[in-house]
Amino acid sequence: MKNKIIHGLTVFFTTLAILSILSTCLAATDIATPVPSPPVRTRTISTASVSGSGWFLCNGHRDSFSISVLKGVARPDGWNYAPQGYANYQIKLLNHVTTGQVNSLRIWRYRVDSIDGGNRAVIVGLAQIRVAGDARNNWWFRITLKIMDTDQNGFMIQLWRPIGTDKVGGWSFSDFDATKPSTLKLNSAPFYQVQGILKGGTISIQQ
């Protein structure tokens, strides 16, 4: 009887030891199993660029511009957001007296596209307007540049006042969220628009 009890205890403790070893091995296996990392969202920096300076004649005045825009985060909608650079535009009389000036406060986005017979760049953002020493901020600007195979290179600027999209020439500054393109609301008619063919200067549009 005594031997049976000893044999039973031996079998019992042996089973416990085996279970303990198996549990340890399984725990080690769980620890060693790598946990997959969440996908990393990468940002694609654009290699496009727009630069140049020049002048053209329009409505009895001599307008000039200077632009340099590059990089930015490329998105599927074709725009490059938060780029580096600036855009300046001046309205001058023929005697070179400056009557108005537009300086970019923030370039929100830009895009470069191939068009029939050349390339086109569109640059948009917030600007400060200076007229007769009076400075006003948060106007919206859109600049369109074209380089054509015929050497008829063009420049156009459009401006909207921050007075609400329901008013002619206005846009809704208070509704705009730079992280949400759908919040950009412009009246269909700009407050100011001028365009012309360059009489001097150069434009570079790189895709």
Buried (B, 14 or more C-beta within 10 A) or exposed (E): EEEEEEEEEEEEEEEEEEEEEEEEEEEEEEEEEEEEEEEEEEEEEBEBBBBBBBBBEBEEBBBBBBBBBBBBBBBEEEBBBBBEBBBBBBBBEEEEEBEBBBBBEEBBBBBBEEEEEBBBBBBBBBBBBBEEEEEEEBBBBBBBBBBBEEEEBBBBBBBBBBBBBEBEBBBBBEEBEBEEBEEBBBBEEBBBEBBBBBEEBEBBBEE
